[in-house]
Amino acid sequence: MPVQISAVRQAPLIAAEPFLRIPPFPGSKVGRFSIQDPENLGPEAEIADLLRDLKVGGTFWAAQPKMPARYFLVRTNAPLDRCSEIPGDVPLVQWLRTATPTAANEARLVVTGDCDPWHVFGGAAGVILDADDPLGLIPTLLNIPAYVRDATTGELQLREPQLKTELEAALVCGTYVSPFTGEGMSVREAIELCGFWRQLIDKNRELGGGLGFPFGSRTMSAP
């Protein structure tokens, strides 16, 4: 019987979401970064190192379900009948927007909804992705083998990492607008701001509640 883990109180995964995202802070009026004038990405190796070190991109604030010690991550709804690349002794973990009967039958563990992608990808021995997966940059940054399904043959093919191309596709190269001041920020500054948010969130992940909030602060601190 497969085990299913669903992220609690999280919106469904949305493929159209940008890679760099603003956490859904209670009471926030800004849901995503505004991007203005085109700007060069900068040295891709430095940007890649920064993303990897700060672990930002995707829903980095979301749930961190317990994962097996070693597993093969599947990020596609396609049938898994041709996954010969997966060692037989490595369990499959399927991460989907919503649970499906097919997923439950084929994977030992199914994760649904928004999760911290750096946590979910982090322990994977390999991943299977759709070609247009918005989180496809992360396995490249983590040096995890990534397979994509050939639309014609249905066979899985090892994806050749292309760091510069993937960074430019994931990160809109432009001037990011600060959600606090309205002033322009570079891509690097936007990444660093997300990293600051991640540090705050990670330090508070284990909190189950709080006491002594002033009445006026309760709305802003509500779950």
C-alpha positions as CSV (number, residue, x, y, z in Angstrom):
1,M,0.0,0.0,0.0
2,P,1.6,3.3,-1.0
3,V,1.9,6.1,1.4
4,Q,0.6,9.5,0.5
5,I,1.8,12.7,2.0
6,S,0.0,16.0,1.2
7,A,1.3,19.4,2.1
8,V,-1.1,21.1,4.5
9,R,-2.7,24.6,3.7
10,Q,-0.8,25.0,0.5
11,A,-2.1,26.1,-2.9
12,P,-1.7,23.6,-5.8
13,L,1.5,23.7,-7.8
14,I,1.2,26.2,-10.7
15,A,3.4,25.7,-13.7
16,A,3.1,29.3,-14.8
17,E,4.7,30.5,-11.5
18,P,8.1,32.1,-11.9
19,F,11.2,30.5,-10.4
20,L,11.9,33.3,-7.9
21,R,8.9,33.7,-5.8
22,I,7.7,35.8,-2.9
23,P,6.4,33.8,0.1
24,P,2.7,34.2,0.9
25,F,3.2,36.2,4.0
26,P,-0.1,36.9,5.9
27,G,-1.4,40.3,4.9
28,S,1.1,40.9,2.1
29,K,-0.3,42.9,-0.8
30,V,2.5,41.8,-3.2
31,G,2.2,38.3,-4.5
32,R,5.1,38.2,-6.9
33,F,8.1,40.1,-8.1
34,S,7.5,42.8,-10.8
35,I,10.2,42.8,-13.4
36,Q,11.0,45.8,-15.6
37,D,13.8,46.7,-17.9
38,P,15.9,43.9,-19.4
39,E,19.2,43.2,-17.7
40,N,22.0,40.8,-18.2
41,L,21.9,37.8,-15.9
42,G,25.5,38.2,-14.8
43,P,28.1,35.5,-14.4
44,E,26.1,32.3,-14.5
45,A,28.5,30.3,-12.2
46,E,28.1,33.0,-9.5
47,I,24.3,33.1,-9.9
48,A,24.2,29.2,-9.8
49,D,26.3,29.1,-6.6
50,L,24.1,31.7,-5.0
51,L,20.9,29.9,-5.7
52,R,22.5,26.6,-4.5
53,D,23.8,28.1,-1.3
54,L,20.6,30.0,-0.4
55,K,18.3,27.3,-1.6
56,V,15.7,29.6,-3.2
57,G,13.5,29.1,-6.1
58,G,10.1,27.5,-6.3
59,T,8.0,27.2,-3.1
60,F,11.0,27.2,-0.8
61,W,8.8,28.1,2.2
62,A,6.4,25.2,1.9
63,A,6.2,21.8,3.5
64,Q,9.1,19.4,4.0
65,P,7.7,15.9,4.1
66,K,9.7,13.1,5.4
67,M,11.5,11.4,2.6
68,P,13.3,8.0,2.3
69,A,17.0,7.9,2.7
70,R,17.5,7.2,-1.0
71,Y,14.9,7.4,-3.7
72,F,14.1,8.3,-7.4
73,L,11.9,11.3,-7.8
74,V,9.2,11.4,-10.4
75,R,7.7,14.8,-11.5
76,T,5.4,13.7,-14.3
77,N,2.0,12.2,-14.7
78,A,3.2,10.0,-17.6
79,P,3.1,6.2,-17.1
80,L,6.2,4.8,-15.5
81,D,6.2,1.5,-17.5
82,R,9.5,2.4,-19.3
83,C,11.6,3.5,-16.3
84,S,14.4,0.9,-16.9
85,E,17.0,3.6,-15.8
86,I,15.7,3.3,-12.2
87,P,17.5,0.7,-10.1
88,G,15.1,-2.0,-8.8
89,D,16.2,-1.5,-5.1
90,V,15.5,2.3,-5.2
91,P,11.9,3.4,-4.2
92,L,10.0,5.8,-6.4
93,V,8.7,9.0,-4.9
94,Q,6.1,10.8,-7.1
95,W,5.6,14.5,-6.6
96,L,2.4,15.7,-8.2
97,R,0.1,18.7,-8.2
98,T,-2.8,16.3,-7.2
99,A,-2.9,12.6,-6.3
100,T,-4.0,10.3,-9.1
101,P,-4.9,6.5,-9.0
102,T,-2.1,5.8,-11.4
103,A,0.5,7.5,-9.2
104,A,-0.8,5.5,-6.2
105,N,-0.5,2.2,-8.0
106,E,3.0,2.8,-9.4
107,A,4.9,4.7,-6.7
108,R,5.6,3.7,-3.1
109,L,5.3,7.3,-1.9
110,V,3.2,10.1,-3.4
111,V,3.8,13.7,-2.4
112,T,1.2,16.2,-3.5
113,G,0.8,20.0,-3.3
114,D,3.4,22.6,-2.7
115,C,6.6,21.5,-1.0
116,D,10.1,22.9,-0.5
117,P,11.7,21.7,-3.7
118,W,15.2,21.8,-2.3
119,H,14.2,19.4,0.4
120,V,12.3,17.1,-2.0
121,F,15.0,17.1,-4.7
122,G,17.9,17.0,-2.2
123,G,18.0,13.3,-1.5
124,A,17.1,12.0,-4.9
125,A,19.4,9.6,-6.8
126,G,17.8,10.8,-10.0
127,V,14.7,12.6,-11.2
128,I,12.2,12.2,-14.1
129,L,10.8,15.5,-15.4
130,D,8.6,16.9,-18.0
131,A,10.6,18.9,-20.5
132,D,8.9,22.2,-19.3
133,D,9.1,21.5,-15.6
134,P,9.4,25.0,-13.9
135,L,11.7,23.4,-11.3
136,G,13.9,21.7,-13.8
137,L,16.8,24.0,-12.9
138,I,17.2,22.6,-9.4
139,P,18.5,19.1,-10.3
140,T,21.0,20.8,-12.6
141,L,22.2,23.0,-9.7
142,L,22.4,19.9,-7.4
143,N,24.1,17.7,-10.0
144,I,21.3,15.2,-9.9
145,P,20.8,13.1,-13.1
146,A,17.5,14.2,-14.8
147,Y,15.6,12.2,-17.3
148,V,12.9,13.6,-19.7
149,R,10.4,11.5,-21.7
150,D,10.7,11.6,-25.4
151,A,7.3,12.7,-26.7
152,T,7.5,10.4,-29.8
153,T,8.9,7.1,-28.4
154,G,8.0,7.4,-24.7
155,E,11.5,6.4,-23.8
156,L,13.4,8.3,-21.0
157,Q,16.4,10.2,-22.1
158,L,19.1,11.6,-19.8
159,R,19.0,15.3,-20.1
160,E,22.3,17.1,-20.8
161,P,22.7,19.9,-18.3
162,Q,22.9,23.4,-19.9
163,L,23.4,25.7,-17.0
164,K,23.4,29.1,-18.9
165,T,20.3,28.2,-21.0
166,E,18.5,26.8,-17.9
167,L,19.3,29.9,-15.8
168,E,18.1,32.3,-18.5
169,A,14.9,30.3,-18.9
170,A,14.2,30.1,-15.2
171,L,15.3,33.6,-14.1
172,V,13.7,36.4,-16.1
173,C,16.7,38.7,-17.0
174,G,15.4,42.1,-15.9
175,T,15.3,44.6,-13.1
176,Y,13.3,43.2,-10.3
177,V,11.2,45.6,-8.3
178,S,11.7,45.6,-4.5
179,P,8.3,44.8,-2.8
180,F,9.3,47.1,0.0
181,T,10.6,50.3,-1.7
182,G,9.5,49.9,-5.3
183,E,13.1,50.5,-6.4
184,G,14.9,48.3,-8.9
185,M,17.0,45.3,-7.8
186,S,19.4,43.1,-9.8
187,V,18.8,39.4,-10.2
188,R,21.4,38.8,-7.6
189,E,19.8,41.1,-5.1
190,A,16.4,39.4,-5.7
191,I,18.0,36.1,-5.0
192,E,19.6,37.4,-1.8
193,L,16.3,38.8,-0.6
194,C,14.7,35.4,-1.1
195,G,17.6,33.9,0.8
196,F,16.9,36.3,3.7
197,W,13.2,35.2,3.7
198,R,14.3,31.5,3.6
199,Q,16.5,32.0,6.7
200,L,13.6,33.5,8.6
201,I,11.2,30.8,7.6
202,D,13.6,27.9,8.3
203,K,14.3,29.3,11.8
204,N,10.5,29.2,12.5
205,R,9.5,25.9,10.9
206,E,9.3,24.0,14.2
207,L,7.1,26.6,15.9
208,G,3.6,25.2,16.6
209,G,2.0,28.4,18.1
210,G,2.7,31.5,20.0
211,L,1.4,33.5,23.0
212,G,1.2,37.1,23.9
213,F,0.5,38.7,20.4
214,P,-1.0,42.2,20.6
215,F,-4.5,42.3,19.1
216,G,-3.3,44.4,16.1
217,S,-0.6,41.8,15.3
218,R,-2.8,38.7,15.2
219,T,-4.0,39.1,11.7
220,M,-0.4,39.5,10.4
221,S,0.8,36.4,12.3
222,A,-2.1,34.1,11.5
223,P,-1.4,30.9,9.7
